[in-house]
Amino acid sequence: MIKIIREGSQKYPWVLKTVMLIIAVTFIIGMGWWGFEASQPNVVATVGPYKITLDEYRRAYQRAYRFYRDQLKQEDVDEETIKKLVLQSLLESKIWNLAADRLGVDVSAEELHEVITSQPEFQKDGKFDPHYYQRLLAANRLTPRMYEHQQRLQLLAEKARLLVMEATTLTPEEEKEVKALATRRAGEGKDPDPVLMEQVRMQFLMQKKQRALQAFQSALLASLEVETHEELL
C-alpha cells in the first residue's frame, strides 16, 4: 500500500485529484459515524494517530463509483482501481492532517463558521438556515459537532498544503530558465512580452509547487507508521 501511495499520483494523476475532490466536498451526505476509539474493530487504516473507518471508506467509495458511472459515463468500472484510489486519497488526507499538526496550523471558530454558513446546501433564500442545517445533518446521521469536526480537519489539511506551496519560490537560476523558455516561445529574434513572461513563470512555479507538495508528503509518509486492513474492504 505504501508503494501505491508513492506511485499513485504518477500513475493516476488526474483521476486521483478528481477522487480527492469528490471526497472533500461530499462530507454532508451519508458520511456515517466516525470511529474514535482505538479498539474499534472496523478501522480500515491508521496514519499515525488518525484512523479511517470502514464507514468512512464505504461512503467515499460509493461516491467515487457513482462519479465514474454517472459523470464519466464509464459502464465498465474497474472496482479494484477505485478501491486503491479511494483508500490512497483518504490516507493522503490524514497525512496532511498530521502535517497541519506538525506545522502548527490552526482553524479559528470564525473561519469554520464562515465556511459552513457559506455552503449553499445549508442555505434558504440565499441565507444560512440553522434549523435546516441541523435537520439535514440529522437525516444523514450526523450531529453538528461531528460535521464541524470533519470540516475542521478538511480546512486544516488545506491550510497545510497552502503553507507548503507558499513557501515554494523560484530561485534566481530558475528565473533565468523562465526567461529562456519565454524567449523560445516568443519566437526567434523576439523578446517575450510581460504577459507571456508571467504566464511562463506561473506555469513553472505551479509545477515546482506541486513537486514540493509531493516531496513534503512523501517525506512525512516515510516518518509515519501506516497500517492498512484491506481485508475489510
KAGI-V873225 format. One record per backbone hydrogen bond with DSSP energy under -0.5 kcal/mol. CO is the residue of the C=O (numbers start at 1). NH is the residue of the N-H. Records with the same first field share a line. If there is no record, write none. Layout:
CO=NH ; NH
This chain:
1=5
2=6
3=7
4=8
5=9
7=10 ; 11
8=12
12=16
13=17
14=18
15=19
16=20
17=21
18=22
19=23
20=24
21=25
22=26
23=26
28=30
34=36
37=40
40=43
42=44 ; 54
44=229
45=52
46=227
47=50
50=47
51=53
52=44 ; 45
53=57
54=58
55=59
56=60
57=61
58=62
59=63
60=64
61=65
62=66
63=67
64=68
65=69
66=70 ; 71
67=71 ; 72
68=74
73=75
75=77
77=79
78=82
79=83
80=84
81=85
82=86
83=87
84=88
85=89
86=90
87=91
88=92
89=93
90=94
91=95
92=96
93=97
94=98
95=99
96=100
97=101
98=102
99=103
100=104 ; 105
101=104
108=112
109=113
110=114
111=115
112=116
113=117
114=118
116=119
119=122
120=123
122=129
124=127
127=124
128=130
129=133
130=134
131=135
132=136
133=137
134=138
135=139
136=140
137=140 ; 142
138=141
140=32
143=147
144=148
145=149
146=150
147=151
148=152
149=153
150=154
151=155
152=156
153=157
154=158
155=159
156=160
157=161
158=162
159=163
160=164
161=165
162=166
163=167
165=168
167=169
171=175
172=176
173=177
174=178
175=179
176=180
177=181
178=182
179=183
180=184
181=185
182=186
183=187
187=190
193=197
194=198
195=199
196=200
197=201
198=202
199=203
200=204
201=205
202=206
203=207
204=208
205=209
206=210
207=211
208=212
209=213
210=214
211=215
212=216
213=217
214=218
215=219
216=220
217=221
218=222
219=223
220=223
221=224
224=226
225=48 ; 227
227=46
229=232
230=233
